[in-house]
Amino acid sequence: MNLRSLIVAVLLVVAGCATPTRAPVSPPPVIVSQATWQQVDRDIVAASRSATEQAKVFARGSMEHWRTRVYEQTEENFIPWFSSYWAQEWMSMKVSWYTISAKGEQDASAKRLAAYLLEEYQERVLAPVAVEIDPDAILHQATEFYVQLIGQQLQVISQRYGVPMDQLNARVNKIPAIALGPPSARDASLYQVIHTDLNMLPAFSALIDKIHTAGGDKGVGSTDTAMAPVAKRASQRMEAEMAPRGAASAVAAAAGRLAGGLITVGVAGIRAIIQASDRPDSEALIRSSLGNTFDKAWVKLVQNPTTGVMAGTLYMAAQVEGNLAGAVEAPSVSSGGGSVDWSPTESTNQQIDPLPPAGE
């Protein structure tokens, strides 16, 4: 290589180093038409309806499992205890004591024995089952399932229409999912419920409190209201059956220590014989009474749109679909065999006028 060629090569290298690096060219922003946004809104409504139906299937299946476990625990733990000789004797003593201490209060013994039976049912049946599953847990899980399904469908919608995810998220952030404010912490957008742990979201806690209040102070998972009539009917029957036995014991006590002891032994032996012969009928009665009342409570938990296990899902679906009513006519959310009017209430009436494209 001669000197001239070497000089030319060096100059080219120096010139190349001196040339400034060109900045990368940013792709032009994606412009989403109004017609596309309207179709996106319609697809969000469709996704909400589909998610609601899937959450409904999940909730009913979970409630079937809960009912099965409650019936199993009732059969294995409560009925044998309830119809046992010593449990009947203990309750007979309670009836006698309640009657003596009633001080003229009407149905005092029935009410107090009902409370006792309910405590036993809670301890022997409902509490063990709740370790596995209960309606309040199903309420949370069904709502979370609905939110999860909506989030998955938003990804599909973004790809279907070529809408950048950041623009779609901005739009979804304008769609209310929970509107219970003021204060504003009791409100949450669809974007927020999708991208936040629901258990950490104050608006979701407010929604659960609202559902619990509508269903009673103890909430959707409580069976006090459902089981109290069962216990009351059982206590009334037991009061009628056991009060004479309690009276016999009182007569025995009044007869003196020796004679009273003999009378008490005789009465106890007769009670054991009667209890053994009455046991099949007694078990059939309590099984039927518990079953009929529990089934009614179960149906209410499954079907009631404001206090049941689908209440959280139906509330959010009504918010989302109601606020996108400008994009599509959204019919009432179906529940069970008929339609349930879940039109937005309170501050949910602030509908989105079909939303403007993001960035406008």
C-alpha angles and dihedrals in degrees: 000000000000125000094259093054091048092052091050091050092050092049091051092051092048092047091051092052092049094053109102117240111252116238114244113264111246114225113247114263115266110251111210114202123230090244090056092050090052090053090048089053091051090050091050089054090049090048090051092052092048092047090050092054092048091048088050091055090048093048094049093048091050091048090051088055091048092050092049092052092047091052091048093050091046091053096043102039116012106041095047089049094045095051097041117116097240094046089052090049091049092049090047089057089049092051090051092048093045090051093050093048096042093098092204096311110148115244090355095145092047092050095047094045089048089056090049093050090048090053090051092048091050092050098042101037120008099042095051091047092047089062086068103030141335138175095261091056090048090052090056095042095049091051092047090049091053091050092047092052092049090051091052092050092051088063089053092048091051091054094041095059100025092244112157110245093234091057092046091049090051090054094045089051087066094056112091117227097171122024111174100127158154104117098055092229086075090062127077134176125227088254091055096050090048096048100036131070100255092218088060095048115098091206091057091050088052090051092051090048089052091052092047092049091051090050097044137281094290095053136229094309094059119100095185092108092046098044100039094078089050092052092044094052090046092049092050091052092046092047090056092047100040104038092079089051090052089050091051090054090050091052090049091052091049092052093071136264099290101035091036091055091052092048091049092052091049093048091048091052092050090047091053091053093046092046092052092051094042096047099091092049092043092051092046091052097049091043091053093044094049093043097051095047095041092051091054091050090047093053090050092051090050099043109028106103096202103039106020133091092275094052096101093047094047092048093053092043090053090051095049096043095039093053091049093050089116089066098045139001102254115203122213116288110259121233123184112322098337140043122268121208105234098164112161115271139190109008092353093092092086096102123192109250097224097298117256117240112278112271097029 
